Each structure stands twice: as structure tokens, then as C-alpha cells.
Amino acid sequence: MSGIKIIVITFLLCLFIINSICKNDICINKSNGFYADYTSLNCQTFYFCFNETLNKTLQCLNSSEPIFSTYRQRCIGVNPLYDECYLVNINENHENCAWFSVQLSTTSNLTYHYSCLYPFLFDLESKECKHYSQVQCNQRFEPKDACDYHHPQIHSSIDERPCWLIPSCRNKTNGFHGNQLQECSSYYECKDERFLKLTTCPKNMHFSDKSKTCLITLSNCENSTKF
């Protein structure tokens, strides 16, 4: 009996090791973010990848929203016409490098259109959104402004802010620029012609594009850059 126990324990240990190795590999070549675990029952489980490493595994706990949607980046309700657990095909959009479509294996084979989160782009080979530095757009339009990401057939967005409130970095140098939409009471950082973050100056101070710092000045914006 002891020999059987040793065999069973060894077998279970091997399964645990193999499963751990597989779990650690699921984040290789994936951008930072949440992903549905399609091997779990009804996609209730999802995981978070950070720096191509499995960071943690989570589960949708709300009974009214038991399915995790990779494309919406949140738990959603059950819909017989919309179930990402049974994907048929994922296709790129030839017009825009951030857009793609998902065809689901339902009775009607409906197709849903999505946009990658800003500033990620859709990779043709891996069929997923990746950091823009890892994607070759080739003949597809390469979006750089937040408004370039809005697909005409998508009526809701994960980012609830109107895209025009996010400053444009197109044709701007890397570094900090005064936010003229707020009379330079804030400034934003650009990298590779893409918006990184917005910072607010202390009270009664405005950002100076010349000195690249917040100053007490009557002249709010020193340049005439338009968005």
C-alpha cells in the first residue's frame, strides 16, 4: 500500500509541477493586462500578466456578471448571443492598426468589433493587443491619438473620458508640454508621439514650455500648439 501511495503522491506532484510551468508560460509575449482563462468553467477565472509573468489569478464573484471578457477587461453578464469562451475567429481590421473583430460560435455567428486599449496595437501573428513597439502596422493606419482608437461600430469605451480631452502628441517631441485645454494649469508627457500622463501644476501656477516647469506667471501658455 505504501508503494501505491508513493506512486499517487508522485503523480500528483508531477501534475502540479506541469500545471505550474504551463501557468507561468501563459503570459509569455503578452502585454500587461487581464486575460480570460478559457480552460476554466464558463470563463469565470481570469489572470493578470505583468512583464510577461503571471502575477495573480482571479475569479468573477458577482453572480449577475460571471464571465470575464478579455476584450472589455471586466466581468460581464451571460448572453447566449455573446460568449467569448467559444471563439471562432479573431481578425484584424485593414483600416486601423488598433481595431479587430471577433466572430463567436453562436447560432447566428455574430461578429463584434473592438479596439485595443490606448496605446496598444493589434498584432496579426499573435491575434492580440500588444505594446505599440512590438507591432508592425505595415499598410494599416497607425493610430497615435486617443481619438484614432474609436471604432465607428463601438458605442461604449473602457475609458469613459471623451477622447478629445486627452491631448495629442502627434508630431510632438518626447518630453513635457503645456496643456492648452486647461490654460497650461497642467502639462502632459509625450513619448513616441503618444500621450503618457497628465500632471496638474500647484495652485495658481502654470506650466512653462520654455523652462519645462510650473511657474507663477500671468502668461499661461507660451506656445501656439494646437491639438
C-alpha positions in Angstrom: 0.0 0.0 0.0 2.8 2.4 0.8 4.2 1.9 -2.7 0.8 2.8 -4.2 0.7 5.9 -2.0 4.2 7.0 -3.2 3.1 6.5 -6.8 -0.1 8.5 -6.3 1.8 11.3 -4.5 4.5 11.4 -7.2 1.9 11.5 -9.9 0.0 14.4 -8.2 3.3 16.2 -7.6 4.2 15.9 -11.3 0.8 17.2 -12.3 1.2 20.2 -10.0 4.7 20.9 -11.4 3.5 20.6 -15.0 0.5 22.8 -14.3 2.6 25.4 -12.6 5.0 25.5 -15.6 2.1 25.9 -18.0 0.6 28.6 -15.9 3.8 30.5 -15.8 4.2 30.3 -19.6 0.7 31.7 -20.4 2.0 35.3 -20.1 4.9 35.0 -22.4 4.7 37.6 -25.3 1.5 39.1 -23.7 1.2 42.8 -22.9 0.4 43.8 -19.3 -3.3 43.3 -18.5 -6.1 40.8 -17.6 -6.9 37.7 -19.7 -9.8 35.3 -19.5 -8.8 31.7 -18.7 -10.6 29.8 -21.5 -9.8 26.5 -19.8 -11.9 27.4 -16.8 -15.7 26.7 -16.5 -17.6 29.4 -18.4 -14.6 31.7 -18.3 -15.2 32.6 -14.6 -11.5 32.7 -13.9 -9.1 35.2 -15.3 -5.4 36.1 -14.7 -3.2 39.2 -14.7 0.1 39.4 -16.6 2.8 41.8 -15.8 6.2 42.0 -17.6 5.3 38.6 -19.3 4.9 36.9 -15.9 1.8 35.5 -14.3 1.1 37.9 -11.5 -2.2 36.6 -10.0 -5.3 34.5 -10.8 -8.8 36.0 -10.0 -12.4 35.0 -10.4 -15.6 36.8 -11.2 -17.6 36.7 -8.0 -20.8 38.6 -9.0 -23.5 36.1 -9.9 -25.0 38.6 -12.4 -21.7 39.1 -14.2 -19.9 35.7 -14.0 -17.9 35.8 -17.3 -14.7 37.7 -17.7 -14.3 39.5 -21.0 -10.7 39.9 -22.2 -11.8 42.5 -24.8 -13.8 44.5 -22.3 -11.4 44.0 -19.5 -14.1 43.3 -17.0 -16.7 40.7 -15.8 -19.9 40.7 -17.9 -23.3 39.1 -17.7 -24.2 35.8 -19.5 -25.6 36.4 -23.0 -26.4 33.4 -25.3 -25.6 35.5 -28.3 -22.3 36.7 -26.9 -19.9 34.2 -25.3 -16.2 34.8 -25.6 -15.5 31.3 -24.2 -16.2 29.8 -27.6 -14.3 32.0 -30.1 -14.5 31.1 -33.8 -12.1 33.6 -35.3 -10.3 36.9 -34.5 -9.5 39.1 -37.4 -7.6 42.3 -37.9 -9.1 45.5 -39.4 -7.3 46.5 -42.6 -8.0 50.2 -42.0 -6.7 50.7 -38.4 -3.9 49.0 -36.6 -5.7 49.1 -33.3 -9.0 47.6 -34.5 -10.0 44.0 -34.7 -13.1 41.8 -34.9 -14.2 38.7 -33.0 -16.6 36.1 -34.5 -18.3 33.9 -31.9 -19.6 30.4 -32.3 -23.2 31.1 -31.7 -26.2 30.0 -33.8 -26.0 33.3 -35.7 -22.2 33.6 -35.8 -22.3 37.2 -34.8 -19.2 39.4 -35.3 -18.3 42.0 -32.7 -15.8 44.9 -33.3 -13.3 46.0 -30.8 -10.4 48.5 -30.4 -7.2 47.8 -28.4 -6.8 50.0 -25.3 -4.7 53.1 -26.0 -1.8 53.0 -26.8 -1.7 49.2 -27.6 -2.0 47.9 -31.2 -3.3 44.7 -32.7 -0.7 42.1 -33.6 -1.5 40.0 -36.7 0.6 37.0 -35.7 -0.4 36.5 -32.1 -4.0 37.8 -32.7 -3.9 40.0 -29.6 -3.2 43.6 -28.4 0.4 44.4 -27.7 2.6 47.4 -26.9 2.9 49.5 -30.0 6.7 49.0 -30.0 6.1 45.2 -30.6 3.6 45.6 -33.5 4.3 46.2 -37.2 1.3 48.0 -38.8 2.7 47.8 -42.4 -0.1 49.1 -44.7 -2.6 49.7 -41.8 -3.1 53.1 -40.4 -1.0 53.5 -37.2 -3.1 55.4 -34.6 -1.3 57.7 -32.2 -4.0 59.9 -30.8 -6.7 58.6 -28.4 -9.5 59.6 -30.8 -7.9 57.4 -33.5 -8.9 54.4 -31.4 -12.6 54.9 -31.5 -14.2 52.4 -33.9 -17.5 53.7 -35.6 -19.3 50.4 -34.6 -18.3 50.6 -30.9 -20.6 52.7 -28.8 -19.0 52.2 -25.4 -15.4 52.6 -24.2 -13.5 51.3 -21.2 -12.1 54.8 -20.9 -15.1 56.9 -20.2 -13.3 60.2 -20.9 -14.1 61.9 -24.2 -11.0 61.2 -26.4 -10.6 64.9 -27.2 -9.9 65.6 -23.6 -6.7 63.5 -24.0 -4.0 65.8 -25.5 -2.5 64.8 -28.8 1.2 64.1 -29.0 1.3 63.7 -32.8 4.3 65.5 -34.3 5.5 66.5 -30.8 8.9 65.8 -29.3 9.4 63.5 -26.4 9.0 65.2 -23.0 6.6 67.6 -21.3 4.2 70.0 -23.0 1.7 72.6 -21.6 -1.9 71.6 -21.7 -3.7 74.4 -23.5 -7.1 72.8 -22.9 -6.6 73.8 -19.3 -4.7 77.1 -20.0 -1.4 75.3 -19.1 -2.5 74.8 -15.5 -1.5 71.2 -16.2 1.1 69.5 -18.5 1.4 66.2 -20.2 4.2 63.9 -21.2 4.7 62.5 -24.7 6.8 59.6 -25.9 7.0 58.3 -29.5 4.2 60.8 -30.4 1.9 59.2 -27.8 0.3 60.6 -24.7 1.7 59.1 -21.4 0.2 61.0 -18.5 -1.2 64.3 -17.4 0.1 66.2 -14.4 -1.5 69.2 -12.7 0.6 72.2 -11.6 0.3 73.5 -8.0 -2.5 76.1 -7.3 -2.0 79.5 -9.1 0.9 78.1 -11.2 1.1 77.3 -14.9 3.4 75.2 -17.0 6.1 77.0 -18.9 7.1 75.2 -22.2 10.3 77.3 -22.2 11.6 76.3 -18.7 9.7 72.9 -18.6 8.4 73.6 -15.1 5.4 75.1 -13.3 5.8 78.9 -12.6 3.8 81.7 -11.1 3.1 83.7 -14.3 0.4 85.7 -16.0 1.1 84.2 -19.4 -0.5 80.8 -19.1 0.6 79.3 -22.4 3.8 80.3 -24.2 3.4 78.4 -27.5 0.6 78.2 -30.1 0.5 74.4 -30.4 -3.0 73.2 -31.3 -4.5 69.8 -30.6 
